[in-house]
Amino acid sequence: MTDIDKKPLALVTGASRGIGAATAKALAAKGYHVLLTARTDGGLEEVDDDIHAAGGTATLAPFDLSDFEAIDRLAQAVAGRWERLDALVMNAAMLGDMTPLSHVDADAFEALFKLNVTANFRLLKAFDPLLRAAPHADVIALTSSVANEPRAFWGPYAASKAALANLTETYGAEMDGLADVKVHVVDPKGTATSMRASAFPGEDPSTLRTPEDVASEILALLRISG
């Protein structure tokens, strides 16, 4: 068994930038081996370089979460080497168009739910045996204040985040008394990310929280195993 195999294992989606990248780096600094997933190689490689430069370890797994068979393949690969997953951070999401519901393109709506909701269901389904196999595991889902506070023009994104929160909390309720798997739904609030900039053009990012702030809050929720 290598030193990497002895470390607690975390999977972070949307790890190429923003909150996902900051969380991945923080996990690595805390002693986790981190599986980095996102659609493109470039950003992931930069995060991987930063992690290794700081003395941490990571593995790149670039793929589109909308490819559900790829999720299943990743789970099989993790099962073959590590046989467990100690932390699952479900961060990847898309904002979609900010427009009245009557103007939302039906195909765009379905694509947004496919990534923001169904992909996370597939992650929970595929990694459930590995989460249960860990001494104790944590599942983190990133939500938004609009999930509970309806806001004009935010319909598809808000609905997807409400669905994700309910889905994740349902999984947590099912694990209660069955396995030591805890779920945490995290609202990062106003954070300086590219998604935030798209939703609020012209906003001064210096007035917002940083992705590192959110990463620190996520780490405070985790119970490191090893």
VEXDREN-2710 file (C-alpha; in Angstrom, 1 decimal):
% VEXDREN-2710
k/r/px/py/pz
1/MET/0.0/0.0/0.0
2/THR/1.4/3.4/-1.0
3/ASP/1.3/6.6/1.1
4/ILE/-1.4/7.9/-1.2
5/ASP/-3.6/4.8/-0.6
6/LYS/-3.3/5.5/3.2
7/LYS/-4.7/9.0/3.0
8/PRO/-8.4/9.8/3.3
9/LEU/-9.9/10.2/-0.2
10/ALA/-12.0/13.1/-1.4
11/LEU/-13.7/13.7/-4.7
12/VAL/-14.4/17.3/-5.7
13/THR/-16.5/18.2/-8.8
14/GLY/-16.0/21.4/-10.6
15/ALA/-12.5/21.5/-9.2
16/SER/-10.9/23.6/-12.0
17/ARG/-11.8/27.0/-10.6
18/GLY/-13.6/29.0/-7.9
19/ILE/-15.0/27.2/-4.8
20/GLY/-14.1/23.7/-6.2
21/ALA/-10.5/24.6/-6.8
22/ALA/-10.1/26.3/-3.4
23/THR/-11.8/23.3/-1.6
24/ALA/-9.6/20.8/-3.4
25/LYS/-6.4/22.7/-2.4
26/ALA/-7.7/23.0/1.2
27/LEU/-8.5/19.3/1.3
28/ALA/-5.0/18.4/0.0
29/ALA/-3.4/20.7/2.6
30/LYS/-5.3/18.8/5.3
31/GLY/-4.0/15.5/4.2
32/TYR/-6.6/14.2/1.8
33/HIS/-5.7/12.7/-1.6
34/VAL/-8.1/14.6/-3.9
35/LEU/-9.7/13.4/-7.1
36/LEU/-10.2/16.5/-9.2
37/THR/-13.0/16.5/-11.8
38/ALA/-14.1/19.1/-14.3
39/ARG/-14.8/19.2/-18.0
40/THR/-11.5/20.7/-19.1
41/ASP/-7.9/19.7/-18.5
42/GLY/-6.3/23.1/-18.3
43/GLY/-7.8/24.4/-15.0
44/LEU/-7.4/21.0/-13.4
45/GLU/-3.8/20.8/-14.2
46/GLU/-3.2/24.2/-12.6
47/VAL/-4.9/23.1/-9.5
48/ASP/-3.0/19.9/-9.5
49/ASP/0.3/21.8/-9.9
50/ASP/-0.6/24.0/-6.9
51/ILE/-1.5/21.0/-4.8
52/HIS/1.8/19.2/-5.5
53/ALA/3.8/22.4/-5.1
54/ALA/2.3/22.7/-1.6
55/GLY/3.2/19.1/-0.8
56/GLY/-0.2/17.5/-1.4
57/THR/-1.4/14.8/-3.7
58/ALA/-4.2/14.7/-6.3
59/THR/-5.4/12.7/-9.2
60/LEU/-7.0/14.3/-12.3
61/ALA/-10.3/12.9/-13.7
62/PRO/-11.4/15.2/-16.5
63/PHE/-14.8/14.5/-17.8
64/ASP/-18.3/16.0/-18.3
65/LEU/-20.6/15.0/-15.4
66/SER/-23.4/14.8/-17.9
67/ASP/-21.7/11.6/-19.1
68/PHE/-23.3/9.3/-16.5
69/GLU/-21.4/6.3/-17.7
70/ALA/-18.2/8.2/-17.0
71/ILE/-19.4/8.7/-13.4
72/ASP/-19.9/4.9/-13.1
73/ARG/-16.5/4.2/-14.5
74/LEU/-14.8/6.5/-12.0
75/ALA/-16.6/4.9/-9.1
76/GLN/-15.4/1.5/-10.4
77/ALA/-11.9/2.7/-10.6
78/VAL/-12.0/4.2/-7.1
79/ALA/-13.5/0.9/-5.8
80/GLY/-10.7/-1.0/-7.5
81/ARG/-7.9/1.0/-5.8
82/TRP/-9.2/2.6/-2.6
83/GLU/-12.3/0.6/-1.8
84/ARG/-13.8/3.7/-0.1
85/LEU/-14.6/7.4/-0.4
86/ASP/-14.2/9.6/2.7
87/ALA/-15.6/12.9/1.3
88/LEU/-17.7/13.8/-1.7
89/VAL/-18.0/17.5/-2.6
90/MET/-20.7/18.1/-5.2
91/ASN/-19.8/21.6/-6.4
92/ALA/-20.1/21.6/-10.2
93/ALA/-23.1/23.5/-11.5
94/MET/-24.3/25.8/-14.3
95/LEU/-26.2/29.0/-13.9
96/GLY/-28.2/28.9/-17.1
97/ASP/-30.0/31.9/-18.7
98/MET/-31.3/34.6/-16.4
99/THR/-34.7/35.1/-18.1
100/PRO/-38.4/34.8/-17.4
101/LEU/-39.6/31.2/-17.2
102/SER/-41.8/31.7/-20.2
103/HIS/-38.7/32.5/-22.2
104/VAL/-36.5/29.6/-21.0
105/ASP/-35.5/27.2/-23.7
106/ALA/-36.8/23.7/-22.9
107/ASP/-33.6/22.0/-24.0
108/ALA/-31.5/24.4/-22.0
109/PHE/-33.7/23.7/-18.9
110/GLU/-33.2/20.0/-19.3
111/ALA/-29.4/20.4/-19.7
112/LEU/-29.2/22.5/-16.6
113/PHE/-31.1/19.9/-14.5
114/LYS/-29.0/17.1/-16.0
115/LEU/-25.9/18.7/-14.6
116/ASN/-27.1/20.4/-11.4
117/VAL/-29.4/17.6/-10.2
118/THR/-29.3/14.3/-12.1
119/ALA/-25.5/14.1/-12.2
120/ASN/-25.4/14.5/-8.4
121/PHE/-28.0/11.8/-8.1
122/ARG/-25.8/9.6/-10.2
123/LEU/-22.7/10.5/-8.1
124/LEU/-24.6/9.5/-4.9
125/LYS/-25.8/6.3/-6.5
126/ALA/-22.5/5.3/-7.9
127/PHE/-20.4/6.2/-4.8
128/ASP/-22.9/5.1/-2.1
129/PRO/-21.1/1.7/-1.5
130/LEU/-17.7/3.5/-1.2
131/LEU/-19.1/6.2/1.1
132/ARG/-20.6/3.5/3.4
133/ALA/-17.2/1.6/3.3
134/ALA/-15.3/4.6/4.8
135/PRO/-14.9/4.7/8.6
136/HIS/-17.0/7.8/8.4
137/ALA/-17.8/9.8/5.3
138/ASP/-19.1/13.3/4.5
139/VAL/-21.2/14.5/1.5
140/ILE/-21.2/18.2/0.8
141/ALA/-23.7/19.8/-1.7
142/LEU/-23.3/23.4/-2.7
143/THR/-26.6/25.2/-2.9
144/SER/-27.7/28.8/-3.1
145/SER/-30.0/31.2/-1.2
146/VAL/-32.3/31.3/-4.2
147/ALA/-33.2/27.7/-3.5
148/ASN/-35.3/28.9/-0.6
149/GLU/-36.0/32.4/-1.6
150/PRO/-37.6/32.5/-5.1
151/ARG/-36.3/35.4/-7.2
152/ALA/-37.5/36.6/-10.6
153/PHE/-35.4/35.3/-13.6
154/TRP/-33.6/32.7/-11.5
155/GLY/-36.2/29.9/-12.0
156/PRO/-34.2/27.0/-13.5
157/TYR/-31.1/27.5/-11.4
158/ALA/-33.1/28.1/-8.2
159/ALA/-35.3/25.1/-8.7
160/SER/-32.2/22.9/-9.4
161/LYS/-30.5/24.0/-6.2
162/ALA/-33.7/23.3/-4.2
163/ALA/-33.9/19.9/-5.7
164/LEU/-30.2/19.2/-5.0
165/ALA/-30.6/20.2/-1.3
166/ASN/-33.7/18.0/-0.9
167/LEU/-32.0/15.1/-2.7
168/THR/-28.9/15.3/-0.6
169/GLU/-30.8/15.6/2.7
170/THR/-32.9/12.7/1.7
171/TYR/-29.8/10.6/1.3
172/GLY/-28.6/11.7/4.7
173/ALA/-31.9/10.7/6.3
174/GLU/-31.6/7.3/4.7
175/MET/-28.0/6.9/6.0
176/ASP/-29.1/7.7/9.6
177/GLY/-28.6/4.5/11.6
178/LEU/-27.4/2.6/8.5
179/ALA/-23.9/4.0/8.0
180/ASP/-21.7/6.8/9.3
181/VAL/-22.3/9.0/6.4
182/LYS/-23.2/12.7/7.1
183/VAL/-24.5/15.2/4.6
184/HIS/-24.0/18.9/4.7
185/VAL/-25.8/21.4/2.4
186/VAL/-23.7/24.5/2.2
187/ASP/-24.9/27.9/1.0
188/PRO/-21.7/29.9/0.1
189/LYS/-23.7/33.1/-0.1
190/GLY/-22.1/36.0/-2.1
191/THR/-18.8/34.6/-3.2
192/ALA/-16.4/36.0/-5.8
193/THR/-16.7/33.4/-8.6
194/SER/-17.1/33.5/-12.3
195/MET/-20.7/32.4/-11.9
196/ARG/-21.4/35.2/-9.5
197/ALA/-19.8/37.7/-12.0
198/SER/-22.1/36.4/-14.7
199/ALA/-25.2/36.8/-12.5
200/PHE/-24.2/40.2/-11.2
201/PRO/-22.1/42.0/-13.8
202/GLY/-20.5/45.2/-12.5
203/GLU/-20.4/44.0/-8.9
204/ASP/-17.2/44.7/-7.0
205/PRO/-15.7/41.3/-6.2
206/SER/-13.7/42.8/-3.3
207/THR/-17.0/43.2/-1.4
208/LEU/-17.7/39.5/-1.6
209/ARG/-16.4/36.4/0.2
210/THR/-13.6/34.5/-1.4
211/PRO/-13.7/30.9/-2.5
212/GLU/-11.1/30.2/0.2
213/ASP/-13.6/31.4/2.8
214/VAL/-16.1/28.9/1.6
215/ALA/-13.4/26.1/1.5
216/SER/-12.5/26.8/5.1
217/GLU/-16.2/26.4/6.1
218/ILE/-16.5/23.1/4.2
219/LEU/-13.3/21.7/5.8
220/ALA/-14.7/22.6/9.2
221/LEU/-17.6/20.2/8.5
222/LEU/-15.5/17.2/7.6
223/ARG/-14.4/14.4/9.9
224/ILE/-11.0/13.3/8.6
225/SER/-10.5/9.6/8.6
226/GLY/-7.4/7.7/8.1
END
